[in-house]
Amino acid sequence: MRLSVALPSTHSFNQRAEARIQELQMSMLKFAKLFTVAIGAAAIAVGAAAAPAKPSIVLVHGGFVDGSGWEGVHKILTRDGYAVTVVQNPTISLSDDVAVTKRAIAAQQGPVVLVGHSYGGAVITEAGNDEKVAGLVYIAAFAPDKGESVESLIKNPVPGAPVPPILPPQDGFLMLDKTKFAASFAVDVKRETATFMANSQVPWGVAALGGAVGEPAWKSKPSWYLVAKNDKMIPPPAQRSMSKRAGAVVAETPGSHAVYVSNPKAVAALIEQAAAKVSVAAK
């Protein structure tokens, strides 16, 4: 009696072997893709950990205006990845404005670059002593020393300097002559914008001008200063003198007192320069 055993054909065996090989190849390909993704994610995580975090930017306006003038600078800085806060100071007294600015600083995560324009420079000189503040940026601003105020700094103007068209105080507040606002404050700003700024002035408290600085933050913190070369509110020679005394890194650009409105690119560039230096120092 013969036993008959059905053996698989060579063709069938080869087909199954080829299918198994293809399955193994697909598995290896999937593994390779997952491995590549995992390595890439790890590299990104390491890179993010190694890169210093960007500091927050706090912008402080000066007298006669509010924080809306920072809009152009704000757009550039936020586009470039910075967290930006615009302080709305009442400009009634220096102590009040310092307190408002310090609340804005306290709300930030990590180090802060504190930026002040005009009278805002006096505010950041005092508020900048906050431990979160890593650097100061002055934009055509006052940079008082200990015991100085805006009032004392403007008491003896540079010979031949233009006289700002400040009207006599009313109920303890100052305003600029609307008809002369553009020529003195914002000559390089669009006419419509300058007119709006003149008509929407914020009364500046006489007490704010007389507020004396305690310990100036620029003595212990790095600082940067942008000189507006066509400024008719704070004479450029006075700006250069204050920036030199503060030991600031100085940049100069054509522009009126409202240079932060008329040339936000130059202003933002100096702020970002300061932020980069602060980030490297903190690394």
C-alpha positions as CSV (number, residue, x, y, z in Angstrom):
1,M,0.0,0.0,0.0
2,R,1.5,3.3,-1.1
3,L,1.2,6.5,1.0
4,S,0.7,9.6,-1.0
5,V,1.9,12.9,0.5
6,A,1.0,16.2,-1.1
7,L,4.0,18.4,-1.1
8,P,3.7,22.1,-1.8
9,S,4.9,23.2,-5.1
10,T,8.1,25.1,-5.4
11,H,6.2,28.0,-6.9
12,S,3.7,28.2,-4.0
13,F,6.6,28.1,-1.5
14,N,8.4,30.9,-3.2
15,Q,5.3,33.1,-3.2
16,R,4.9,32.7,0.6
17,A,8.6,33.4,1.2
18,E,8.4,36.6,-0.9
19,A,5.3,37.7,0.9
20,R,7.0,37.2,4.3
21,I,10.1,39.1,3.1
22,Q,7.9,42.0,2.0
23,E,6.2,42.0,5.5
24,L,9.6,42.2,7.2
25,Q,10.7,45.0,4.9
26,M,7.5,47.0,5.6
27,S,8.0,46.5,9.4
28,M,11.6,47.6,9.1
29,L,10.6,50.7,7.1
30,K,7.9,51.7,9.7
31,F,10.5,51.2,12.5
32,A,13.0,53.4,10.6
33,K,10.4,56.2,10.2
34,L,9.4,56.1,13.8
35,F,13.0,56.1,14.9
36,T,13.7,59.1,12.7
37,V,10.7,61.0,14.1
38,A,11.8,60.2,17.6
39,I,15.4,61.4,17.0
40,G,14.1,64.6,15.3
41,A,11.7,65.4,18.3
42,A,14.6,64.8,20.7
43,A,16.8,67.2,18.8
44,I,14.1,69.8,18.7
45,A,13.6,69.5,22.5
46,V,17.3,69.7,23.2
47,G,17.6,72.7,20.9
48,A,14.7,74.4,22.6
49,A,16.2,73.7,26.0
50,A,19.6,75.1,24.9
51,A,18.2,78.3,23.4
52,P,17.8,81.1,25.9
53,A,14.2,82.2,26.4
54,K,13.3,85.7,25.1
55,P,12.8,88.3,27.8
56,S,9.4,90.1,28.0
57,I,9.3,93.7,26.9
58,V,7.5,96.4,28.9
59,L,6.9,99.7,27.2
60,V,6.4,102.9,29.2
61,H,5.1,106.1,27.6
62,G,6.0,109.7,28.5
63,G,4.1,112.8,29.3
64,F,1.2,114.3,27.2
65,V,0.5,111.0,25.5
66,D,-0.7,107.5,26.3
67,G,0.5,104.0,25.4
68,S,-1.2,103.9,22.0
69,G,1.8,105.5,20.4
70,W,3.8,102.3,20.9
71,E,1.5,100.4,18.4
72,G,4.1,100.3,15.6
73,V,6.9,99.1,17.9
74,H,4.5,96.6,19.5
75,K,3.7,95.1,16.1
76,I,7.3,94.5,15.2
77,L,8.2,93.0,18.6
78,T,5.3,90.7,18.8
79,R,5.9,89.6,15.2
80,D,9.4,88.7,16.2
81,G,8.2,86.5,19.0
82,Y,8.4,88.8,22.1
83,A,5.8,89.0,24.8
84,V,5.0,92.8,25.0
85,T,3.1,94.8,27.6
86,V,2.3,98.5,27.1
87,V,1.9,100.3,30.4
88,Q,-0.8,103.0,30.7
89,N,0.5,105.3,33.3
90,P,-1.7,108.1,34.7
91,T,1.3,110.5,34.7
92,I,-0.1,112.2,37.8
93,S,3.0,111.5,40.0
94,L,6.2,109.6,39.6
95,S,5.5,107.3,42.5
96,D,2.1,106.4,41.1
97,D,3.6,105.7,37.7
98,V,6.4,103.6,39.2
99,A,3.8,101.6,41.0
100,V,1.7,101.0,37.9
101,T,4.9,100.0,36.0
102,K,6.0,97.6,38.7
103,R,2.6,95.8,38.5
104,A,3.2,95.3,34.8
105,I,6.7,93.9,35.5
106,A,5.3,91.6,38.2
107,A,2.9,90.1,35.7
108,Q,5.7,89.0,33.3
109,Q,7.3,85.5,33.1
110,G,11.0,85.6,33.4
111,P,13.4,88.6,32.8
112,V,12.1,91.9,31.5
113,V,13.6,94.6,29.2
114,L,12.1,97.8,30.4
115,V,11.7,100.6,27.8
116,G,10.8,104.2,28.5
117,H,10.2,107.2,26.2
118,S,10.6,110.8,27.4
119,Y,9.3,111.1,31.0
120,G,8.9,107.3,30.8
121,G,12.7,107.3,31.2
122,A,12.4,108.7,34.7
123,V,9.8,106.0,35.5
124,I,12.0,103.1,34.3
125,T,15.0,104.6,36.1
126,E,13.1,104.1,39.4
127,A,11.0,101.0,38.5
128,G,14.0,99.3,36.9
129,N,15.4,98.4,40.3
130,D,12.9,95.5,40.3
131,E,14.8,92.2,40.4
132,K,12.9,91.0,37.2
133,V,14.3,93.8,35.1
134,A,17.4,92.7,33.2
135,G,18.0,95.8,31.1
136,L,16.8,99.3,30.4
137,V,16.2,101.0,27.1
138,Y,15.8,104.8,26.9
139,I,14.1,106.3,23.8
140,A,14.7,110.0,23.6
141,A,14.2,109.9,27.3
142,F,15.2,111.4,30.6
143,A,17.7,109.4,32.6
144,P,17.9,111.1,36.0
145,D,20.6,110.5,38.6
146,K,19.9,110.1,42.3
147,G,17.8,113.0,43.6
148,E,17.1,114.4,40.1
149,S,13.7,114.9,38.5
150,V,12.5,115.9,35.1
151,E,11.9,119.3,36.5
152,S,15.5,119.7,37.7
153,L,16.9,118.3,34.4
154,I,15.0,120.9,32.3
155,K,15.7,123.8,34.6
156,N,18.9,124.7,32.8
157,P,18.4,124.0,29.1
158,V,21.1,123.7,26.6
159,P,21.9,127.2,25.1
160,G,20.0,127.8,21.9
161,A,17.7,124.8,22.4
162,P,14.1,125.1,21.3
163,V,11.6,125.9,24.1
164,P,8.8,123.3,24.3
165,P,5.4,125.0,23.9
166,I,4.1,124.0,27.4
167,L,1.1,126.0,28.5
168,P,0.8,127.4,32.0
169,P,-0.4,124.7,34.5
170,Q,-4.1,124.4,35.0
171,D,-5.2,122.7,38.3
172,G,-1.8,121.1,38.7
173,F,-1.6,119.7,35.1
174,L,0.4,120.7,32.0
175,M,-0.5,120.5,28.3
176,L,1.2,121.5,25.1
177,D,-0.1,124.2,22.8
178,K,-2.1,122.2,20.3
179,T,-1.2,124.5,17.4
180,K,2.5,123.9,18.1
181,F,2.3,120.2,19.0
182,A,3.3,118.8,15.7
183,A,6.3,121.2,15.1
184,S,7.7,120.6,18.6
185,F,6.8,117.0,19.4
186,A,6.0,115.1,16.2
187,V,7.2,116.9,13.1
188,D,8.0,113.7,11.3
189,V,4.7,112.0,12.1
190,K,1.9,111.9,9.5
191,R,-0.2,115.1,9.8
192,E,-3.4,113.3,10.7
193,T,-1.7,111.3,13.4
194,A,0.1,114.4,14.8
195,T,-3.2,116.2,14.9
196,F,-4.9,113.4,16.7
197,M,-2.0,113.2,19.2
198,A,-2.4,116.9,19.9
199,N,-6.1,116.7,20.4
200,S,-5.9,113.6,22.6
201,Q,-3.2,114.8,24.9
202,V,-3.1,113.4,28.4
203,P,-2.6,116.1,31.0
204,W,0.8,115.8,32.7
205,G,0.8,116.3,36.4
206,V,3.2,118.9,37.7
207,A,3.9,116.5,40.6
208,A,5.2,113.9,38.1
209,L,7.8,116.4,36.8
210,G,8.9,117.1,40.4
211,G,9.2,113.5,41.4
212,A,12.8,112.7,42.3
213,V,14.5,109.4,41.6
214,G,15.9,107.4,44.5
215,E,18.5,104.9,43.3
216,P,18.8,105.0,39.5
217,A,18.6,101.5,38.1
218,W,21.1,102.3,35.3
219,K,23.8,102.2,37.9
220,S,23.3,98.5,38.4
221,K,21.6,97.3,35.2
222,P,22.8,97.5,31.6
223,S,21.2,100.2,29.5
224,W,20.7,101.3,25.9
225,Y,19.8,104.7,24.6
226,L,18.3,105.9,21.3
227,V,19.1,109.6,20.6
228,A,16.5,111.3,18.4
229,K,18.7,113.7,16.4
230,N,15.9,116.2,15.5
231,D,14.2,116.2,18.9
232,K,12.8,119.7,19.9
233,M,11.5,118.6,23.3
234,I,14.7,117.1,24.8
235,P,17.7,118.6,23.0
236,P,20.0,115.9,21.5
237,P,23.0,117.2,23.4
238,A,21.1,116.6,26.7
239,Q,20.2,113.1,25.5
240,R,23.9,112.4,24.7
241,S,25.0,113.7,28.1
242,M,22.5,111.6,30.1
243,S,23.2,108.4,28.0
244,K,27.0,108.9,28.6
245,R,26.5,109.4,32.3
246,A,24.5,106.2,32.4
247,G,27.1,104.2,30.5
248,A,24.5,103.2,28.0
249,V,25.0,101.6,24.6
250,V,24.1,104.5,22.3
251,A,22.4,104.6,18.9
252,E,21.4,107.7,17.0
253,T,18.7,108.1,14.4
254,P,17.1,111.1,12.6
255,G,13.7,111.7,14.2
256,S,11.6,114.0,16.3
257,H,10.6,113.5,20.0
258,A,7.9,111.1,18.6
259,V,10.6,108.9,17.0
260,Y,8.9,105.8,18.5
261,V,5.8,106.6,16.3
262,S,7.6,107.9,13.2
263,N,10.4,105.3,13.1
264,P,9.3,102.1,15.0
265,K,11.8,100.0,13.1
266,A,14.8,101.9,14.6
267,V,13.2,101.8,18.1
268,A,12.4,98.0,17.9
269,A,15.9,97.3,16.6
270,L,17.5,98.7,19.6
271,I,15.1,97.0,22.0
272,E,15.8,93.7,20.3
273,Q,19.5,94.3,20.5
274,A,19.1,94.8,24.3
275,A,16.9,91.7,24.5
276,A,19.5,89.6,22.7
277,K,22.3,90.8,25.1
278,V,20.1,90.1,28.1
279,S,19.3,86.6,26.9
280,V,23.0,85.7,26.3
281,A,23.9,87.1,29.8
282,A,21.2,85.0,31.4
283,K,22.3,81.8,29.6
